[in-house]
Amino acid sequence: MVFWRRKRALVLAILVARRKRERETRQREIVARRLRQEEEERMRAREIQMAPLVRRRRRVWVHPIFQVRKQLGDGHQLYWELRRDESRFHQEFRMSIHQFDFLLARVTPEIQKQDTFFREAIPPAVRLAICLRYLATGHNYLAISTSYRVGRSTVCGIVPTVAAAIWNTMAEDFMPVPKKDDWKAISDVFGEKWHFPHCLGAIDGKHIAIKAPDRSGSLFHNYKGHFSIVLLAVVDALGLFRVVDVGAYGGGSDGGVLAVSHFGRALTRGTLDLPDDAPLQNAEYLGPLPYAFVADLAFPLRQNLLRPYTRQSLRTDSHRIYNYRLSRARHVVESAFGVLVTKFRVYHGVIELTPDHAEKVVKATTVLHNLIKWGQQDAAHMPPVEPSHAAGGGVRRNFDGLQVQNTFREYFNSPAGAVPWQDRHL
């Protein structure tokens, strides 16, 4: 009996020891599996970090699709076919053949590349056509790459490079810095066309939607709920851009953008070389008044910057008439933005570029807007471009913004400054 008890105890001890060894073995396998997984994750992370530094081996030197560029690409076939039809050429590139050739002659020295023993460079005409196709249609780079039979990375380099060349070569002639005589001429046209004397231009800002920049936080996030940069523009009575400032954070207000812009600082310091104060026509009894820009309520009221009366300040019909006359003059900047967006459909969606490249694209469209409206022949009649940093001499008085606003209100409601139809807009 004792023998069987000892034997059973021995068997139980052997079974417990075996189960203990099996449990320890399973635990060691689990630990080893976890260590292998962690090592694999570290290796994958290292490969991801080293991927940009390791250049992938080319499968082909030139893709077969791009080898038939001259036979099937839009830049070598469709381009020459469109030149036989002026209207279709204008639909494709948003300008006439004459203007395209003029622009091509200007930008060729900056965008032309040299042929090598390995491959032939893309001609300047095709580079310009690719950039204008992007501006006019807003198509993505892959679609343009397929149409023109060039690499997607090539399109990525062509668009900002050509856009910068357009601005650098055209801005001096088609968006020069106005001088005193130029400001005076702009004011005369405002008085004749929009019945707002002493108006130097209409100011407003436009948000240009862009993709969210990396590590930018909320700097570019605007009140409309998307990311953007701001185009601040001064537009004359004919709908031409006279001054533009591009690239401000979309999270700022129009007044804040003006304050930090070069134009806004020059306006505050009085270094814009504006015309001297002068009396309004047939209203000498009001005394000399400063020349001013017009803007909406998002901008501050200053001596040289007029805005409408607020809704709480519309106490009489004279205030409403002043608001109507100012709004009538200010609508030229809204109209210019509308024409710009209609002509260049890149603004119809989100610009999938970095803020720096988007700034180049926006600047190029503004100067192209002026080129298309002015035409090539007017370039020789544009004023010189050297900016003036000294305020003009002559009669200058210290005015308060509200005082200037009230004086214009009095003028618009007097027989000397009233127009026959203004009472119908009360």
C-alpha positions as a Markdown table, in Angstrom:
| # | Residue | x | y | z |
|---|---|---|---|---|
| 1 | Met | 0.0 | 0.0 | 0.0 |
| 2 | Val | 2.8 | 2.3 | 0.9 |
| 3 | Phe | 4.5 | 1.4 | -2.3 |
| 4 | Trp | 1.6 | 2.5 | -4.5 |
| 5 | Arg | 1.3 | 5.8 | -2.6 |
| 6 | Arg | 4.9 | 6.6 | -3.2 |
| 7 | Lys | 4.6 | 5.7 | -6.9 |
| 8 | Arg | 1.5 | 7.9 | -7.4 |
| 9 | Ala | 3.3 | 10.9 | -5.7 |
| 10 | Leu | 6.3 | 10.4 | -8.0 |
| 11 | Val | 4.1 | 10.3 | -11.1 |
| 12 | Leu | 2.3 | 13.5 | -10.0 |
| 13 | Ala | 5.6 | 15.2 | -9.4 |
| 14 | Ile | 6.8 | 14.3 | -12.8 |
| 15 | Leu | 3.6 | 15.6 | -14.4 |
| 16 | Val | 3.9 | 18.9 | -12.5 |
| 17 | Ala | 7.5 | 19.4 | -13.5 |
| 18 | Arg | 6.7 | 18.6 | -17.2 |
| 19 | Arg | 3.8 | 21.2 | -17.2 |
| 20 | Lys | 6.1 | 23.7 | -15.6 |
| 21 | Arg | 8.7 | 23.2 | -18.3 |
| 22 | Glu | 6.1 | 23.5 | -21.0 |
| 23 | Arg | 4.7 | 26.8 | -19.5 |
| 24 | Glu | 8.2 | 28.3 | -19.3 |
| 25 | Thr | 8.9 | 27.2 | -22.9 |
| 26 | Arg | 5.7 | 28.9 | -24.1 |
| 27 | Gln | 6.6 | 32.1 | -22.2 |
| 28 | Arg | 10.1 | 32.1 | -23.8 |
| 29 | Glu | 8.6 | 31.7 | -27.3 |
| 30 | Ile | 6.2 | 34.6 | -26.6 |
| 31 | Val | 9.0 | 36.9 | -25.5 |
| 32 | Ala | 11.1 | 35.8 | -28.5 |
| 33 | Arg | 8.2 | 36.5 | -30.9 |
| 34 | Arg | 7.7 | 40.0 | -29.4 |
| 35 | Leu | 11.4 | 40.8 | -29.8 |
| 36 | Arg | 11.4 | 39.7 | -33.4 |
| 37 | Gln | 8.3 | 41.9 | -34.1 |
| 38 | Glu | 10.0 | 44.9 | -32.5 |
| 39 | Glu | 13.1 | 44.3 | -34.5 |
| 40 | Glu | 11.1 | 44.1 | -37.7 |
| 41 | Glu | 9.3 | 47.3 | -36.9 |
| 42 | Arg | 12.6 | 49.1 | -36.2 |
| 43 | Met | 14.0 | 47.8 | -39.6 |
| 44 | Arg | 10.9 | 49.0 | -41.4 |
| 45 | Ala | 11.1 | 52.4 | -39.8 |
| 46 | Arg | 14.8 | 52.7 | -40.7 |
| 47 | Glu | 13.9 | 51.7 | -44.3 |
| 48 | Ile | 11.3 | 54.5 | -44.5 |
| 49 | Gln | 13.8 | 57.0 | -43.1 |
| 50 | Met | 16.4 | 56.0 | -45.6 |
| 51 | Ala | 14.1 | 55.7 | -48.6 |
| 52 | Pro | 14.5 | 59.4 | -49.6 |
| 53 | Leu | 18.3 | 59.0 | -49.5 |
| 54 | Val | 18.3 | 55.8 | -51.6 |
| 55 | Arg | 17.6 | 56.5 | -55.3 |
| 56 | Arg | 15.5 | 53.9 | -56.9 |
| 57 | Arg | 17.0 | 52.2 | -59.9 |
| 58 | Arg | 15.4 | 53.4 | -63.2 |
| 59 | Arg | 13.4 | 50.7 | -64.9 |
| 60 | Val | 13.7 | 52.6 | -68.2 |
| 61 | Trp | 15.7 | 55.7 | -69.2 |
| 62 | Val | 12.7 | 57.3 | -71.1 |
| 63 | His | 9.2 | 55.9 | -70.8 |
| 64 | Pro | 7.8 | 54.7 | -74.1 |
| 65 | Ile | 4.9 | 57.1 | -73.8 |
| 66 | Phe | 7.3 | 60.1 | -73.7 |
| 67 | Gln | 9.4 | 58.8 | -76.6 |
| 68 | Val | 6.6 | 59.7 | -79.1 |
| 69 | Arg | 6.3 | 63.3 | -77.7 |
| 70 | Lys | 6.9 | 64.9 | -81.0 |
| 71 | Gln | 4.4 | 62.7 | -82.8 |
| 72 | Leu | 1.6 | 62.7 | -80.3 |
| 73 | Gly | 2.2 | 65.3 | -77.6 |
| 74 | Asp | 0.0 | 68.3 | -77.3 |
| 75 | Gly | 3.0 | 70.7 | -77.3 |
| 76 | His | 4.1 | 69.5 | -80.8 |
| 77 | Gln | 0.9 | 68.6 | -82.5 |
| 78 | Leu | -2.2 | 70.3 | -80.9 |
| 79 | Tyr | -0.3 | 73.6 | -80.4 |
| 80 | Trp | 0.4 | 74.1 | -84.1 |
| 81 | Glu | -3.1 | 73.0 | -85.0 |
| 82 | Leu | -4.5 | 75.6 | -82.6 |
| 83 | Arg | -2.4 | 78.3 | -84.1 |
| 84 | Arg | -4.5 | 78.0 | -87.3 |
| 85 | Asp | -7.7 | 78.9 | -85.3 |
| 86 | Glu | -7.5 | 82.1 | -83.3 |
| 87 | Ser | -10.7 | 81.5 | -81.3 |
| 88 | Arg | -9.7 | 78.0 | -80.2 |
| 89 | Phe | -6.2 | 79.1 | -79.4 |
| 90 | His | -7.7 | 81.8 | -77.2 |
| 91 | Gln | -9.9 | 79.2 | -75.4 |
| 92 | Glu | -6.9 | 77.0 | -74.7 |
| 93 | Phe | -4.4 | 79.7 | -73.5 |
| 94 | Arg | -6.7 | 82.6 | -72.6 |
| 95 | Met | -4.8 | 85.0 | -74.9 |
| 96 | Ser | -4.4 | 85.7 | -78.6 |
| 97 | Ile | -1.7 | 84.3 | -80.7 |
| 98 | His | 0.0 | 87.7 | -80.9 |
| 99 | Gln | 0.0 | 88.1 | -77.1 |
| 100 | Phe | 1.3 | 84.5 | -76.7 |
| 101 | Asp | 4.2 | 85.2 | -79.1 |
| 102 | Phe | 5.0 | 88.5 | -77.3 |
| 103 | Leu | 5.0 | 86.7 | -74.0 |
| 104 | Leu | 7.1 | 83.9 | -75.3 |
| 105 | Ala | 9.7 | 86.3 | -76.6 |
| 106 | Arg | 9.9 | 87.9 | -73.1 |
| 107 | Val | 10.3 | 84.7 | -71.1 |
| 108 | Thr | 12.4 | 82.6 | -73.4 |
| 109 | Pro | 15.8 | 83.8 | -72.0 |
| 110 | Glu | 14.7 | 82.7 | -68.5 |
| 111 | Ile | 13.1 | 79.3 | -69.3 |
| 112 | Gln | 15.2 | 78.0 | -72.2 |
| 113 | Lys | 17.2 | 74.9 | -71.4 |
| 114 | Gln | 20.2 | 73.5 | -73.2 |
| 115 | Asp | 20.2 | 70.2 | -75.1 |
| 116 | Thr | 22.5 | 67.5 | -74.0 |
| 117 | Phe | 24.0 | 64.3 | -75.5 |
| 118 | Phe | 21.5 | 62.2 | -73.6 |
| 119 | Arg | 18.2 | 64.0 | -74.4 |
| 120 | Glu | 16.7 | 67.0 | -76.1 |
| 121 | Ala | 15.4 | 69.9 | -74.0 |
| 122 | Ile | 11.8 | 70.8 | -74.0 |
| 123 | Pro | 11.3 | 73.9 | -76.2 |
| 124 | Pro | 10.4 | 77.3 | -74.5 |
| 125 | Ala | 7.1 | 77.3 | -76.4 |
| 126 | Val | 6.0 | 74.0 | -75.0 |
| 127 | Arg | 7.1 | 75.0 | -71.5 |
| 128 | Leu | 5.0 | 78.2 | -71.7 |
| 129 | Ala | 2.1 | 76.2 | -73.1 |
| 130 | Ile | 2.3 | 73.7 | -70.2 |
| 131 | Cys | 2.2 | 76.6 | -67.7 |
| 132 | Leu | -0.7 | 78.4 | -69.4 |
| 133 | Arg | -2.6 | 75.1 | -69.7 |
| 134 | Tyr | -2.3 | 74.7 | -65.9 |
| 135 | Leu | -3.4 | 78.3 | -65.2 |
| 136 | Ala | -6.2 | 78.3 | -67.7 |
| 137 | Thr | -7.7 | 74.9 | -66.8 |
| 138 | Gly | -6.5 | 74.0 | -63.3 |
| 139 | His | -5.9 | 70.4 | -64.4 |
| 140 | Asn | -3.7 | 68.3 | -62.1 |
| 141 | Tyr | -0.1 | 67.7 | -63.1 |
| 142 | Leu | -0.7 | 64.1 | -64.0 |
| 143 | Ala | -3.3 | 65.0 | -66.6 |
| 144 | Ile | -1.0 | 67.7 | -68.2 |
| 145 | Ser | 1.9 | 65.2 | -68.1 |
| 146 | Thr | -0.1 | 62.7 | -70.1 |
| 147 | Ser | -1.4 | 65.3 | -72.6 |
| 148 | Tyr | 2.0 | 66.8 | -73.3 |
| 149 | Arg | 4.0 | 63.5 | -73.0 |
| 150 | Val | 6.4 | 64.7 | -70.4 |
| 151 | Gly | 7.1 | 63.4 | -66.9 |
| 152 | Arg | 5.0 | 64.5 | -64.0 |
| 153 | Ser | 8.1 | 65.7 | -62.1 |
| 154 | Thr | 8.9 | 67.8 | -65.2 |
| 155 | Val | 5.6 | 69.5 | -65.1 |
| 156 | Cys | 6.1 | 70.1 | -61.4 |
| 157 | Gly | 9.3 | 72.0 | -62.2 |
| 158 | Ile | 8.0 | 73.8 | -65.3 |
| 159 | Val | 4.9 | 75.5 | -63.8 |
| 160 | Pro | 6.5 | 77.5 | -60.9 |
| 161 | Thr | 9.6 | 78.2 | -63.0 |
| 162 | Val | 7.6 | 79.7 | -65.9 |
| 163 | Ala | 5.2 | 81.5 | -63.6 |
| 164 | Ala | 8.1 | 83.2 | -61.9 |
| 165 | Ala | 9.6 | 84.1 | -65.2 |
| 166 | Ile | 6.3 | 85.7 | -66.4 |
| 167 | Trp | 6.2 | 87.9 | -63.3 |
| 168 | Asn | 9.9 | 88.8 | -63.5 |
| 169 | Thr | 9.8 | 89.8 | -67.1 |
| 170 | Met | 6.4 | 91.4 | -67.4 |
| 171 | Ala | 5.7 | 93.2 | -64.1 |
| 172 | Glu | 7.9 | 96.1 | -65.0 |
| 173 | Asp | 5.9 | 97.0 | -68.1 |
| 174 | Phe | 2.4 | 95.8 | -67.1 |
| 175 | Met | 2.3 | 96.5 | -63.4 |
| 176 | Pro | 4.8 | 99.3 | -62.8 |
| 177 | Val | 4.8 | 101.3 | -59.5 |
| 178 | Pro | 2.6 | 104.4 | -60.1 |
| 179 | Lys | 4.1 | 107.8 | -59.7 |
| 180 | Lys | 2.4 | 111.0 | -58.8 |
| 181 | Asp | 1.2 | 111.7 | -62.4 |
| 182 | Asp | 0.0 | 108.1 | -62.8 |
| 183 | Trp | -2.0 | 108.4 | -59.6 |
| 184 | Lys | -3.5 | 111.6 | -60.8 |
| 185 | Ala | -4.5 | 110.0 | -64.2 |
| 186 | Ile | -6.1 | 107.1 | -62.3 |
| 187 | Ser | -8.1 | 109.6 | -60.2 |
| 188 | Asp | -9.3 | 111.4 | -63.3 |
| 189 | Val | -10.6 | 108.2 | -64.9 |
| 190 | Phe | -12.4 | 107.3 | -61.6 |
| 191 | Gly | -14.0 | 110.7 | -61.6 |
| 192 | Glu | -15.2 | 110.4 | -65.2 |
| 193 | Lys | -16.2 | 106.8 | -65.3 |
| 194 | Trp | -17.4 | 106.1 | -61.7 |
| 195 | His | -18.2 | 109.7 | -60.5 |
| 196 | Phe | -15.9 | 109.4 | -57.5 |
| 197 | Pro | -13.2 | 112.2 | -57.7 |
| 198 | His | -9.9 | 112.0 | -55.9 |
| 199 | Cys | -10.1 | 108.2 | -55.9 |
| 200 | Leu | -6.7 | 106.5 | -56.5 |
| 201 | Gly | -8.0 | 102.9 | -56.6 |
| 202 | Ala | -10.1 | 100.2 | -55.0 |
| 203 | Ile | -8.5 | 97.9 | -52.4 |
| 204 | Asp | -9.6 | 94.5 | -51.4 |
| 205 | Gly | -8.3 | 91.0 | -50.5 |
| 206 | Lys | -9.1 | 87.6 | -51.9 |
| 207 | His | -8.4 | 84.3 | -50.3 |
| 208 | Ile | -6.7 | 81.8 | -52.6 |
| 209 | Ala | -7.4 | 78.2 | -51.5 |
| 210 | Ile | -4.3 | 76.0 | -51.1 |
| 211 | Lys | -3.6 | 72.6 | -49.6 |
| 212 | Ala | -2.7 | 72.6 | -46.0 |
| 213 | Pro | 1.0 | 73.3 | -45.7 |
| 214 | Asp | 3.1 | 71.0 | -43.5 |
| 215 | Arg | 3.5 | 72.0 | -39.9 |
| 216 | Ser | 1.7 | 75.3 | -40.4 |
| 217 | Gly | -0.9 | 74.9 | -37.6 |
| 218 | Ser | -3.7 | 77.4 | -38.1 |
| 219 | Leu | -1.7 | 80.2 | -39.8 |
| 220 | Phe | -3.2 | 79.6 | -43.2 |
| 221 | His | -6.6 | 78.5 | -41.9 |
| 222 | Asn | -9.2 | 81.2 | -42.7 |
| 223 | Tyr | -12.7 | 82.0 | -41.4 |
| 224 | Lys | -14.2 | 80.2 | -44.4 |
| 225 | Gly | -12.9 | 76.9 | -43.1 |
| 226 | His | -10.1 | 76.1 | -45.6 |
| 227 | Phe | -6.4 | 76.9 | -45.9 |
| 228 | Ser | -5.4 | 79.9 | -48.0 |
| 229 | Ile | -3.0 | 82.7 | -48.9 |
| 230 | Val | -4.3 | 86.3 | -49.4 |
| 231 | Leu | -4.1 | 88.3 | -52.6 |
| 232 | Leu | -4.3 | 92.0 | -51.6 |
| 233 | Ala | -4.8 | 94.2 | -54.7 |
| 234 | Val | -5.3 | 97.8 | -55.7 |
| 235 | Val | -7.4 | 98.1 | -58.9 |
| 236 | Asp | -7.8 | 101.2 | -61.1 |
| 237 | Ala | -11.0 | 102.4 | -62.8 |
| 238 | Leu | -10.4 | 100.2 | -65.8 |
| 239 | Gly | -10.1 | 97.0 | -63.9 |
| 240 | Leu | -6.3 | 96.7 | -64.0 |
| 241 | Phe | -4.2 | 95.5 | -61.1 |
| 242 | Arg | -1.9 | 98.4 | -60.1 |
| 243 | Val | -0.4 | 96.9 | -56.9 |
| 244 | Val | -0.6 | 93.4 | -55.6 |
| 245 | Asp | 0.7 | 91.8 | -52.4 |
| 246 | Val | 0.5 | 87.9 | -52.4 |
| 247 | Gly | 1.4 | 85.4 | -49.8 |
| 248 | Ala | 0.0 | 86.6 | -46.5 |
| 249 | Tyr | -1.4 | 84.0 | -44.1 |
| 250 | Gly | -5.1 | 83.2 | -44.7 |
| 251 | Gly | -5.8 | 83.4 | -41.0 |
| 252 | Gly | -5.3 | 87.2 | -40.9 |
| 253 | Ser | -7.9 | 89.9 | -41.7 |
| 254 | Asp | -7.8 | 92.2 | -44.7 |
| 255 | Gly | -6.9 | 95.1 | -42.5 |
| 256 | Gly | -4.1 | 93.1 | -40.9 |
| 257 | Val | -2.8 | 92.0 | -44.3 |
| 258 | Leu | -2.8 | 95.6 | -45.4 |
| 259 | Ala | -0.9 | 96.7 | -42.3 |
| 260 | Val | 2.0 | 94.3 | -42.8 |
| 261 | Ser | 2.2 | 94.7 | -46.6 |
| 262 | His | 4.8 | 96.9 | -48.3 |
| 263 | Phe | 2.0 | 99.0 | -49.8 |
| 264 | Gly | 0.2 | 99.4 | -46.5 |
| 265 | Arg | 3.4 | 100.5 | -44.7 |
| 266 | Ala | 4.2 | 103.0 | -47.5 |
| 267 | Leu | 0.6 | 104.3 | -47.3 |
| 268 | Thr | 1.0 | 104.8 | -43.5 |
| 269 | Arg | 4.4 | 106.5 | -43.9 |
| 270 | Gly | 3.3 | 108.7 | -46.7 |
| 271 | Thr | 5.9 | 107.5 | -49.2 |
| 272 | Leu | 3.6 | 106.5 | -52.1 |
| 273 | Asp | 4.2 | 109.8 | -54.0 |
| 274 | Leu | 0.5 | 110.6 | -54.0 |
| 275 | Pro | -0.9 | 113.8 | -55.6 |
| 276 | Asp | -1.0 | 116.9 | -53.5 |
| 277 | Asp | -4.2 | 117.9 | -51.8 |
| 278 | Ala | -6.6 | 119.7 | -54.1 |
| 279 | Pro | -10.2 | 121.0 | -54.0 |
| 280 | Leu | -13.0 | 119.0 | -55.6 |
| 281 | Gln | -14.4 | 120.3 | -58.9 |
| 282 | Asn | -17.0 | 123.0 | -58.4 |
| 283 | Ala | -16.6 | 122.6 | -54.6 |
| 284 | Glu | -13.7 | 124.9 | -53.8 |
| 285 | Tyr | -15.7 | 126.0 | -50.7 |
| 286 | Leu | -14.8 | 122.6 | -49.1 |
| 287 | Gly | -11.1 | 123.4 | -49.3 |
| 288 | Pro | -8.3 | 121.1 | -50.4 |
| 289 | Leu | -8.9 | 117.4 | -49.9 |
| 290 | Pro | -6.5 | 114.4 | -50.0 |
| 291 | Tyr | -6.6 | 111.8 | -52.7 |
| 292 | Ala | -7.7 | 108.4 | -51.2 |
| 293 | Phe | -8.3 | 104.8 | -51.9 |
| 294 | Val | -11.7 | 103.1 | -51.3 |
| 295 | Ala | -12.2 | 99.9 | -49.5 |
| 296 | Asp | -14.9 | 97.9 | -47.5 |
| 297 | Leu | -15.5 | 97.8 | -43.8 |
| 298 | Ala | -12.7 | 95.2 | -43.3 |
| 299 | Phe | -10.2 | 98.0 | -43.6 |
| 300 | Pro | -9.5 | 100.9 | -41.2 |
| 301 | Leu | -10.7 | 104.4 | -41.9 |
| 302 | Arg | -7.7 | 106.8 | -42.6 |
| 303 | Gln | -7.0 | 110.0 | -44.3 |
| 304 | Asn | -6.1 | 108.3 | -47.6 |
| 305 | Leu | -8.3 | 105.2 | -47.1 |
| 306 | Leu | -12.1 | 105.6 | -47.2 |
| 307 | Arg | -14.7 | 103.0 | -46.3 |
| 308 | Pro | -18.5 | 102.9 | -46.0 |
| 309 | Tyr | -20.4 | 104.0 | -42.9 |
| 310 | Thr | -21.4 | 101.2 | -40.7 |
| 311 | Arg | -25.0 | 100.1 | -40.4 |
| 312 | Gln | -25.3 | 101.7 | -37.0 |
| 313 | Ser | -24.1 | 105.1 | -38.5 |
| 314 | Leu | -26.7 | 105.2 | -41.4 |
| 315 | Arg | -28.8 | 107.9 | -39.7 |
| 316 | Thr | -29.8 | 109.9 | -42.8 |
| 317 | Asp | -30.2 | 109.5 | -46.5 |
| 318 | Ser | -26.9 | 111.4 | -47.0 |
| 319 | His | -25.0 | 108.6 | -45.4 |
| 320 | Arg | -26.7 | 106.0 | -47.6 |
| 321 | Ile | -25.9 | 108.1 | -50.7 |
| 322 | Tyr | -22.2 | 108.2 | -49.7 |
| 323 | Asn | -22.2 | 104.4 | -49.2 |
| 324 | Tyr | -23.8 | 103.9 | -52.6 |
| 325 | Arg | -21.2 | 106.2 | -54.4 |
| 326 | Leu | -18.3 | 104.5 | -52.6 |
| 327 | Ser | -19.7 | 101.0 | -53.3 |
| 328 | Arg | -20.1 | 102.0 | -57.0 |
| 329 | Ala | -16.4 | 102.9 | -57.2 |
| 330 | Arg | -15.2 | 100.0 | -55.1 |
| 331 | His | -16.9 | 97.3 | -57.2 |
| 332 | Val | -14.1 | 97.5 | -59.8 |
| 333 | Val | -11.9 | 95.4 | -57.6 |
| 334 | Glu | -14.6 | 92.8 | -57.1 |
| 335 | Ser | -15.1 | 92.8 | -60.9 |
| 336 | Ala | -11.4 | 92.4 | -61.4 |
| 337 | Phe | -11.3 | 89.4 | -59.1 |
| 338 | Gly | -14.3 | 87.9 | -60.9 |
| 339 | Val | -12.6 | 88.3 | -64.3 |
| 340 | Leu | -9.4 | 86.8 | -62.9 |
| 341 | Val | -11.2 | 83.7 | -61.5 |
| 342 | Thr | -13.2 | 83.2 | -64.7 |
| 343 | Lys | -10.3 | 83.5 | -67.0 |
| 344 | Phe | -7.9 | 81.3 | -65.0 |
| 345 | Arg | -9.7 | 78.3 | -63.7 |
| 346 | Val | -6.9 | 77.3 | -61.5 |
| 347 | Tyr | -8.8 | 79.4 | -58.9 |
| 348 | His | -11.9 | 77.2 | -59.2 |
| 349 | Gly | -10.4 | 74.6 | -56.8 |
| 350 | Val | -7.7 | 74.1 | -54.2 |
| 351 | Ile | -4.2 | 74.9 | -55.6 |
| 352 | Glu | -2.2 | 71.8 | -54.8 |
| 353 | Leu | 1.1 | 73.6 | -54.4 |
| 354 | Thr | 3.2 | 74.9 | -51.6 |
| 355 | Pro | 2.6 | 78.5 | -50.5 |
| 356 | Asp | 5.8 | 79.7 | -52.2 |
| 357 | His | 4.8 | 78.1 | -55.6 |
| 358 | Ala | 1.2 | 79.2 | -55.2 |
| 359 | Glu | 2.4 | 82.8 | -54.7 |
| 360 | Lys | 4.3 | 82.6 | -58.0 |
| 361 | Val | 1.2 | 81.3 | -59.8 |
| 362 | Val | -1.0 | 84.0 | -58.4 |
| 363 | Lys | 1.4 | 86.8 | -59.3 |
| 364 | Ala | 1.7 | 85.4 | -62.8 |
| 365 | Thr | -2.1 | 85.4 | -63.3 |
| 366 | Thr | -2.4 | 89.0 | -62.2 |
| 367 | Val | 0.2 | 90.3 | -64.6 |
| 368 | Leu | -1.3 | 88.1 | -67.4 |
| 369 | His | -4.6 | 89.7 | -66.6 |
| 370 | Asn | -3.1 | 93.1 | -67.3 |
| 371 | Leu | -1.3 | 91.9 | -70.4 |
| 372 | Ile | -4.6 | 90.6 | -71.9 |
| 373 | Lys | -6.5 | 93.8 | -71.1 |
| 374 | Trp | -3.8 | 96.2 | -72.1 |
| 375 | Gly | -2.5 | 94.4 | -75.1 |
| 376 | Gln | 1.1 | 94.4 | -76.4 |
| 377 | Gln | 1.0 | 97.7 | -78.1 |
| 378 | Asp | 0.3 | 99.7 | -74.9 |
| 379 | Ala | 3.4 | 98.4 | -73.3 |
| 380 | Ala | 5.5 | 101.2 | -74.7 |
| 381 | His | 3.2 | 103.8 | -73.1 |
| 382 | Met | 3.5 | 102.4 | -69.6 |
| 383 | Pro | 5.2 | 104.7 | -67.1 |
| 384 | Pro | 8.7 | 103.8 | -65.8 |
| 385 | Val | 9.0 | 101.3 | -63.0 |
| 386 | Glu | 11.4 | 102.9 | -60.5 |
| 387 | Pro | 9.5 | 103.4 | -57.2 |
| 388 | Ser | 9.6 | 106.7 | -55.4 |
| 389 | His | 10.4 | 106.8 | -51.7 |
| 390 | Ala | 9.9 | 110.5 | -51.2 |
| 391 | Ala | 6.5 | 112.1 | -50.6 |
| 392 | Gly | 5.7 | 114.8 | -53.1 |
| 393 | Gly | 5.9 | 118.4 | -52.0 |
| 394 | Gly | 3.1 | 120.9 | -52.2 |
| 395 | Val | -0.1 | 121.4 | -50.3 |
| 396 | Arg | -0.5 | 118.8 | -47.6 |
| 397 | Arg | -2.9 | 119.1 | -44.6 |
| 398 | Asn | -3.4 | 116.8 | -41.7 |
| 399 | Phe | -6.8 | 115.3 | -41.9 |
| 400 | Asp | -8.7 | 112.9 | -39.8 |
| 401 | Gly | -10.3 | 109.9 | -41.6 |
| 402 | Leu | -13.7 | 110.7 | -40.3 |
| 403 | Gln | -13.4 | 114.3 | -41.4 |
| 404 | Val | -12.5 | 113.3 | -45.0 |
| 405 | Gln | -15.4 | 110.8 | -45.0 |
| 406 | Asn | -17.9 | 113.5 | -43.9 |
| 407 | Thr | -16.5 | 116.0 | -46.4 |
| 408 | Phe | -17.0 | 113.5 | -49.3 |
| 409 | Arg | -20.5 | 112.8 | -48.0 |
| 410 | Glu | -21.3 | 116.5 | -48.0 |
| 411 | Tyr | -19.9 | 116.8 | -51.6 |
| 412 | Phe | -22.0 | 113.8 | -52.9 |
| 413 | Asn | -25.1 | 115.3 | -51.5 |
| 414 | Ser | -24.5 | 118.8 | -52.9 |
| 415 | Pro | -25.4 | 120.1 | -56.4 |
| 416 | Ala | -21.7 | 120.0 | -57.3 |
| 417 | Gly | -21.2 | 116.3 | -56.7 |
| 418 | Ala | -24.6 | 114.7 | -57.0 |
| 419 | Val | -25.6 | 112.4 | -59.9 |
| 420 | Pro | -29.2 | 112.2 | -61.1 |
| 421 | Trp | -29.8 | 108.5 | -60.3 |
| 422 | Gln | -28.3 | 108.3 | -56.8 |
| 423 | Asp | -31.7 | 108.9 | -55.0 |
| 424 | Arg | -33.1 | 105.8 | -56.6 |
| 425 | His | -30.7 | 103.6 | -54.6 |
| 426 | Leu | -31.7 | 104.8 | -51.1 |
